[in-house]
């Protein structure tokens, strides 16, 4: 399928929606639990059950949403944009109502808040998933060679990093009201820009009767997804434990967390154009392999750090942020290439990205389910200064991700790089 070269204007028009989509994710996963616990007094056990139930339902629904998106794309790009607009509206309303429930007696009771939060979380997560799968599938359907696919993903993920940095700062500096207002504005601008983006080429309606399960019939997809899950868990483990590591292992000054995270995401944003140049020279898969090895180097160095080594950890944040750029710009581009190579381009991108997003959310759940019970088992509790507990914190934060990254790197080489090398003339 012929692909029109991507201009900067087209890249920005398509990628800009990535900013509000990334912006909204951080408050939903980080700010909202603290808000309901502190402002409304919801017990942590109850809050955890509500969040777990909503997230599991969200993950399970992604493949079905992906199948629905394929049907919409078979109709027209306008149908996708229209339903994307509906999802954006529901997302904006759900996000605001979650943080600002009505001051009504039926809602502000303990049971009323549980029902309110549960219903609004399901609605908000569903709207977010519809918009995300539609946006990712649109980019994959634009086609092109490895360089163009990486540029398409780079525009989306680069805008997303701006959204993550903004979302990490605004709630603390301007308050929740300003956060919601700015999210609404960026979401509107992102959707309007998306309407002006280059539309993917039309394709025939797929003839495969069970498109939902079609990706699992492709060995290349199964191999790539295995790498993605291994690497994703390796990346999600430090994300789950970073605040514990900063506060207890490094014993950094209060407020250092925000600066260190800003360094991490800022370096990731800066790295994306640099990695795109590497893609031109080495290809997508080898670029991802380099990023994995760089991440292993950074977290291996972090293992030797202790109390007072905040400046050294800032260097680790910078290097691991550079490595993060490959995790953002490469895997989705590789998936788009897998769809094209399998002969499914223009017919089943939604199914592929539905399962891909399911795996992304599964990674986060597995990381928390693996790391936190493991640390509790060895005696670590937040605020601990006991040497053995802190050693296990370093092992789980630094060495376990390195081991998983190295396994993922071997799987990438054996399952993706080597077969392509053998197929090339």
Beta strands, then each sheet from edge to edge (+ up, - down):
end
